[in-house]
Amino acid sequence: MMDVKTLSGANELYHEGPHARQRRRGAPLSERARRVNGEYIAKARTLDHEHSRQADGTRYPGVREQVQGHLVGPVLAALRAWDLTGTRC
């Protein structure tokens, strides 16, 4: 699996928030990298809710219920099966 994220000087990460005021080079990139994993997990949980069914045929629980119950649906499980280099574990 591969995804490419592009940032430019026009991106809000360069102009808003504490990371924008840091003198450390690449701070906005580090902030974006920090956010990406959470966004992928949230999207996977949403897809599980929208498209997956439980063994009894009922719809997979909503995102909040998945988090509270520590549930891992099929989409999230597939996402977790990939390591950081993009190869299967």
C-alpha positions as CSV (number, residue, x, y, z in Angstrom):
1,M,0.0,0.0,0.0
2,M,1.3,3.4,-0.8
3,D,0.0,6.9,-0.3
4,V,1.6,10.2,-1.3
5,K,1.0,13.4,0.6
6,T,2.1,16.7,-0.8
7,L,2.5,19.9,1.3
8,S,3.2,23.3,-0.1
9,G,3.9,26.7,1.5
10,A,0.2,27.5,1.0
11,N,-0.8,24.6,3.4
12,E,-2.4,25.7,6.7
13,L,0.2,23.7,8.6
14,Y,2.7,26.3,7.6
15,H,0.6,29.2,8.9
16,E,-1.5,27.9,11.8
17,G,-0.9,26.3,15.2
18,P,2.2,26.0,17.4
19,H,4.1,24.0,14.8
20,A,3.9,26.9,12.3
21,R,5.7,29.2,14.8
22,Q,8.6,26.8,15.5
23,R,12.0,27.6,14.1
24,R,12.7,23.9,13.6
25,R,12.8,23.1,9.9
26,G,10.2,20.6,8.9
27,A,7.9,21.1,11.9
28,P,4.8,21.3,9.7
29,L,5.8,18.1,7.9
30,S,6.3,16.4,11.3
31,E,2.8,17.6,12.4
32,R,1.2,16.3,9.2
33,A,3.0,12.9,9.5
34,R,1.6,12.7,13.1
35,R,-1.9,13.3,11.9
36,V,-1.9,10.9,8.9
37,N,-2.0,7.6,10.9
38,G,-5.0,8.7,12.9
39,E,-6.8,9.8,9.8
40,Y,-6.2,6.4,8.2
41,I,-7.5,4.6,11.3
42,A,-10.6,6.8,11.5
43,K,-11.4,6.2,7.8
44,A,-10.9,2.4,8.2
45,R,-13.3,2.4,11.1
46,T,-15.8,4.4,9.1
47,L,-15.6,2.0,6.2
48,D,-16.0,-1.0,8.6
49,H,-19.2,0.6,9.9
50,E,-20.6,1.5,6.4
51,H,-19.7,-1.8,4.6
52,S,-19.0,-4.6,7.0
53,R,-21.4,-7.0,8.7
54,Q,-21.0,-9.0,11.9
55,A,-21.4,-12.8,12.0
56,D,-25.1,-12.5,12.7
57,G,-25.6,-10.2,9.7
58,T,-26.1,-6.9,11.7
59,R,-24.2,-3.8,10.7
60,Y,-20.7,-3.4,12.2
61,P,-20.8,-0.9,15.2
62,G,-20.2,2.8,14.7
63,V,-16.8,4.3,15.1
64,R,-17.3,5.3,18.8
65,E,-18.5,1.8,19.7
66,Q,-15.5,0.3,17.9
67,V,-13.1,2.4,19.9
68,Q,-14.8,1.9,23.2
69,G,-15.0,-1.9,22.6
70,H,-11.5,-2.2,21.2
71,L,-13.1,-3.8,18.1
72,V,-11.0,-4.4,14.9
73,G,-13.1,-4.7,11.8
74,P,-11.9,-6.2,8.5
75,V,-10.8,-2.9,7.0
76,L,-8.9,-1.8,10.0
77,A,-7.4,-5.3,10.3
78,A,-6.2,-5.1,6.6
79,L,-4.7,-1.6,7.3
80,R,-2.9,-3.0,10.3
81,A,-1.5,-5.9,8.3
82,W,0.8,-3.4,6.4
83,D,4.0,-2.3,7.9
84,L,5.6,1.2,7.6
85,T,7.6,0.3,4.5
86,G,4.5,-0.7,2.5
87,T,5.1,-4.4,2.5
88,R,2.9,-7.0,4.1
89,C,3.8,-8.2,7.6
